[in-house]
Amino acid sequence: MSETQLDLFIIGAGPAGLSAADVAAREGLSYLVIEKGLIADTVYHYPVGLTVFSTVNELEMREGTLKPCREKPTREELLSHYVHFALERDLRINTEEEVVQIKGNETEGFLIETTRANYVARRVLFAIGAMSRPRRLGVPGEDLSKVHYRFVEPFPYVRKDAMIIGGGNSAAEAALFLAEHGARASLVIWRADWENRDPKKGAIKHWVREPLEREIALGHLEVIFCAAVEEITEREVVIRREDGETIRLPNDVVFILIGSEADFTLLRQLGVEIMPAGLTSIPVYDPETFETNVGGIYVVGHFTHARHIKEAIAVPRRIVPLIAKELRGEKQIV
């Protein structure tokens, strides 16, 4: 495999990666974005037709460029916005190519091996989301073909027994979609999650909760307060309720939507330190430059405290010029 020499190697083509590529191009850096999925892959994996409830100014790549038909954009409108941003600027992005290994250091450069080629880069920026490793329950039957970790659309499950397990917005939205479109839906949730009203602690957003409660009142959705999911079988799910009673519910499909874990494999291989951050973990990084404890390795977006889309877009605009300035200084010294 041939080696391509680069100033900046960007892993991930979500909003953070697109923003970094745009700035790198304007700074005159030789760069490449590698994405193991598609452009804006996390958005692509949102449920079909989903309304994204963040405000437009928190999502758009440039002010005034995201113009949804209604107040809030749909999944399709947002996905189109990010794709056209990349196309209009002719950003250098390789999709469906995965990084396998990274070696080296900032002095000699980093050797990056992917599923297609080898690259050498002076700096590496991780702009990867946290959707690649869905959390599992660890219960018997979880590997059955009827068990899913992503909800796409409700229509295959009309008049079927559909169970959603989870306490966040993804689970609540899936339960709402299924209940609204004719599934016999049940939401298995821990009471603390249901009663949580603190948006900083992952509470179900009010614009999801209100229609969800209407579906409950109409009898279209059953809420089961859970102590544990004990087993999934071909035709049933065994639940231990919070009162200790064990129940067996008829079931055709299960959606386990309890969050995802970031994949730190490549960062750990490079020697980047990982620290606890609330319910998850993040790499150790400088809050000004977003450089990790390993020189020449940077993180943005979901791997940091600035994980909201608005900040994921804004941070590369601050740090990529710093990287460019540093690299230009190195060239002068050489």
C-alpha positions as a printed Julia matrix, in Angstrom:
334×3 Matrix{Float64}:
   0.0     0.0    0.0
   1.29    3.47  -0.88
   1.88    6.17   1.72
   0.36    9.64   1.41
   2.09   12.51   3.26
  -0.26   14.87   5.12
  -0.12   17.76   7.55
  -3.36   16.81   9.29
  -5.17   13.48   9.36
  -8.8    13.78  10.54
 -10.71   10.72  11.74
 -14.48   11.14  11.45
 -16.72   13.05   9.02
 -19.38   14.3   11.39
 -19.92   18.01  12.09
 -16.62   18.25  14.0
 -14.63   16.53  11.26
 -16.26   18.59   8.53
 -15.52   21.78  10.43
 -11.89   20.74  10.93
 -11.49   19.89   7.23
 -12.98   23.22   6.18
 -10.55   25.15   8.37
  -7.61   22.98   7.33
  -8.35   23.78   3.68
  -8.55   27.5    4.4
  -5.26   27.32   6.34
  -3.55   25.68   3.37
  -2.84   22.41   5.15
  -2.64   19.12   3.31
  -5.33   17.07   5.03
  -7.59   14.08   4.63
 -10.74   12.97   6.46
 -11.25    9.24   6.92
 -14.75    8.03   7.84
 -15.55    4.37   8.4
 -19.22    5.03   7.63
 -20.81    7.86   5.67
 -20.64   11.65   5.88
 -22.5    12.66   9.07
 -22.85    8.98   9.87
 -24.43    9.53  13.29
 -27.16   11.67  11.74
 -27.61    9.07   9.02
 -28.4     6.53  11.74
 -31.12    8.68  13.32
 -34.64    7.27  12.85
 -36.12    7.99   9.42
 -38.19   11.18   9.48
 -37.03   12.21  12.94
 -37.36   15.9   13.83
 -34.09   17.09  15.35
 -35.13   19.27  18.24
 -31.98   21.36  18.59
 -32.35   24.88  17.22
 -31.04   25.61  13.73
 -28.21   27.83  14.95
 -26.87   24.93  17.05
 -26.69   22.59  14.06
 -25.69   24.56  10.98
 -22.17   24.72   9.6
 -22.53   28.37   8.59
 -25.0    30.91   9.93
 -28.16   31.07   7.83
 -27.34   28.05   5.65
 -29.63   25.46   7.25
 -33.17   26.31   6.15
 -35.67   23.62   7.2
 -39.24   23.64   5.93
 -40.47   23.93   9.51
 -39.0    25.44  12.64
 -36.79   22.4   13.35
 -34.99   20.3   10.72
 -35.7    16.67  10.04
 -33.02   14.0    9.93
 -33.09   14.2    6.14
 -32.74   18.0    6.03
 -29.83   17.96   8.47
 -28.09   15.12   6.66
 -28.46   16.97   3.35
 -27.06   20.12   4.98
 -23.87   18.38   6.09
 -23.39   16.48   2.83
 -23.82   19.61   0.73
 -21.39   21.49   2.97
 -18.76   18.87   2.12
 -19.64   18.84  -1.58
 -19.73   22.6   -2.07
 -16.29   22.98  -0.48
 -14.94   19.88  -2.19
 -13.59   18.63   1.13
 -11.19   15.68   0.94
 -13.14   12.86   2.57
 -12.82    9.1    2.14
 -15.94    7.31   3.36
 -16.3     3.61   4.18
 -12.61    3.44   5.07
 -11.59    2.53   8.61
  -8.43    3.32  10.55
  -6.85    0.08  11.74
  -3.7     1.27  13.49
  -1.69    4.4   14.27
   2.0     4.44  15.22
   4.65    7.1   15.64
   5.03   10.48  17.32
   4.85   14.18  16.55
   8.6    14.43  15.9
   8.89   11.69  13.27
   5.27   11.74  12.15
   2.4     9.3   12.55
   1.96    6.24  10.35
  -1.73    5.5    9.87
  -2.9     2.2    8.45
  -6.46    1.96   7.16
  -8.46   -0.73   5.42
  -7.39    0.81   2.08
  -4.02    2.52   2.36
  -1.19    3.81   4.53
  -0.77    7.5    5.36
   1.87    9.57   7.1
   0.67   12.65   8.96
   2.34   15.25  11.13
  -0.76   15.67  13.31
  -3.85   13.54  13.94
  -7.27   14.83  14.98
  -9.89   12.44  16.37
 -13.42   13.65  15.58
 -15.26   10.39  16.2
 -18.74   10.06  17.63
 -19.73    7.65  20.37
 -22.23    5.5   18.5
 -19.99    2.64  17.42
 -20.35    0.52  20.56
 -23.95    0.27  21.8
 -24.24   -0.74  25.43
 -25.57   -4.22  26.05
 -27.66   -5.62  28.88
 -25.66   -8.81  29.21
 -28.72  -11.05  29.45
 -29.55  -14.42  27.84
 -31.15  -14.04  24.41
 -29.59  -10.66  23.66
 -28.01  -12.06  20.5
 -31.32  -13.1   18.94
 -31.99  -11.64  15.5
 -35.08   -9.8   16.78
 -32.94   -7.68  19.15
 -31.76   -4.33  17.77
 -29.58   -1.51  19.1
 -30.79    1.1   16.65
 -34.31    2.19  15.83
 -34.91    3.13  12.18
 -38.67    3.32  11.54
 -41.91    2.0   13.02
 -43.7     0.62   9.95
 -42.36   -2.98  10.0
 -43.83   -3.38  13.51
 -47.5    -2.46  12.99
 -49.66   -4.74  15.21
 -46.57   -6.42  16.62
 -45.41   -6.64  20.23
 -42.5    -4.18  20.32
 -40.46   -3.54  23.45
 -38.12   -0.6   23.94
 -35.62   -0.78  26.79
 -33.97    2.44  27.88
 -34.4     5.69  29.78
 -33.13    8.43  27.48
 -34.4    10.38  24.5
 -33.52    7.72  21.93
 -35.64    5.14  23.76
 -38.46    7.61  24.37
 -38.54    8.71  20.72
 -38.58    5.1   19.51
 -41.42    4.28  21.9
 -43.35    7.32  20.68
 -42.88    6.45  17.0
 -43.96    2.85  17.56
 -46.98    3.79  19.66
 -48.12    6.4   17.13
 -47.88    3.97  14.23
 -49.75    0.93  15.4
 -47.28   -1.24  17.28
 -48.29   -2.82  20.6
 -45.51   -0.9   22.29
 -44.05   -1.2   25.79
 -41.32    1.0   27.27
 -39.22   -0.75  29.89
 -37.57    1.95  31.97
 -36.02    2.44  35.37
 -38.16    4.71  37.56
 -35.26    7.08  38.28
 -34.92    7.68  34.53
 -38.65    8.24  34.09
 -38.83   10.71  36.99
 -35.66   12.54  36.01
 -36.44   16.1   34.87
 -32.88   17.45  34.77
 -31.74   18.02  31.14
 -28.12   18.06  32.34
 -28.58   14.47  33.51
 -30.08   13.15  30.3
 -33.76   13.69  31.13
 -36.29   12.94  28.4
 -36.91   16.26  26.64
 -40.3    17.79  27.32
 -41.25   17.88  23.64
 -40.85   14.09  23.61
 -42.36   13.44  27.04
 -45.61   15.32  26.4
 -46.71   13.35  23.3
 -45.38   10.19  24.95
 -47.67   10.75  27.92
 -50.59   11.29  25.54
 -49.93    7.89  23.96
 -49.83    6.34  27.44
 -53.16    7.96  28.33
 -54.69    6.67  25.08
 -53.56    3.14  25.92
 -51.19    2.92  22.96
 -48.07    2.56  25.12
 -47.43    0.6   28.32
 -44.69    1.78  30.68
 -43.06   -0.91  32.81
 -40.88    0.16  35.7
 -38.05   -2.31  35.72
 -35.62   -3.69  38.26
 -33.95   -5.96  35.71
 -34.36   -7.55  32.3
 -33.74  -11.23  33.0
 -34.09  -13.0   29.65
 -35.12  -12.54  26.03
 -36.61  -15.53  24.2
 -37.97  -15.99  20.7
 -41.51  -15.13  21.77
 -41.2   -13.43  25.18
 -39.18  -11.11  27.37
 -38.81  -11.85  31.08
 -38.83   -8.71  33.23
 -38.39   -8.33  36.98
 -40.43   -5.28  37.92
 -39.42   -2.83  40.61
 -41.89   -4.45  43.03
 -40.0    -7.75  42.66
 -42.61   -9.54  40.57
 -41.3   -11.41  37.51
 -43.46  -11.12  34.4
 -43.27  -12.69  30.95
 -44.38  -10.42  28.11
 -45.23  -11.6   24.58
 -42.73  -10.09  22.16
 -41.85   -9.86  18.48
 -39.03   -7.3   18.55
 -36.78   -5.66  21.16
 -34.93   -2.34  20.89
 -32.17   -1.96  23.48
 -31.44    1.77  23.54
 -29.36    2.35  26.66
 -26.61    4.44  25.13
 -23.27    3.8   23.5
 -19.62    3.72  24.5
 -16.84    5.6   22.77
 -14.19    3.41  21.16
 -10.86    4.47  22.68
  -8.85    1.58  21.19
  -6.69    3.71  18.86
  -6.15    6.41  21.45
  -5.1     3.89  24.09
  -2.67    2.29  21.63
  -1.04    5.69  21.21
  -0.72    6.12  24.97
  -3.48    8.7   25.43
  -4.78    8.73  29.0
  -8.52    8.23  29.51
 -10.3     9.66  32.54
 -13.82    9.27  33.99
 -16.31   12.04  33.07
 -19.71   11.55  34.68
 -21.34    8.42  33.29
 -18.74    8.05  30.56
 -15.01    8.63  29.97
 -12.99   11.06  27.86
  -9.33   11.43  26.89
  -7.1    13.74  28.87
  -6.65   16.91  26.79
  -5.64   20.56  27.07
  -8.82   22.68  27.31
  -7.28   25.41  25.15
  -5.64   23.42  22.35
  -7.55   20.1   22.72
  -4.21   18.31  22.38
  -4.04   15.1   24.4
  -1.19   14.08  26.7
   0.41   12.56  23.57
   1.91   15.36  21.51
   0.42   15.78  18.06
  -2.8    13.9   18.88
  -5.95   16.03  19.21
  -9.58   15.29  20.09
 -12.78   17.2   19.33
 -16.51   16.6   19.5
 -17.96   13.62  21.33
 -14.59   12.69  22.83
 -14.52   15.92  24.89
 -16.56   18.02  27.29
 -17.57   20.18  24.28
 -19.69   17.39  22.77
 -22.81   19.27  21.69
 -22.96   19.77  17.92
 -22.61   23.54  18.19
 -19.38   23.23  20.17
 -18.2    20.31  18.03
 -18.35   22.67  15.05
 -16.86   25.66  16.88
 -13.84   24.02  18.53
 -12.01   23.03  15.29
 -12.32   26.64  14.15
 -10.23   27.6   17.18
  -7.69   24.81  17.29
  -6.92   23.98  13.63
  -5.43   27.48  13.05
  -3.23   26.84  16.12
  -2.11   23.53  14.62
  -1.4    25.26  11.29
   0.61   27.99  13.0
   2.64   25.39  14.87
   3.32   23.4   11.7
   4.35   26.5    9.78
   6.76   27.31  12.61
   8.24   23.83  12.39
   8.77   24.21   8.65
  10.62   27.49   9.2
  12.91   25.87  11.75
  13.66   22.98   9.42
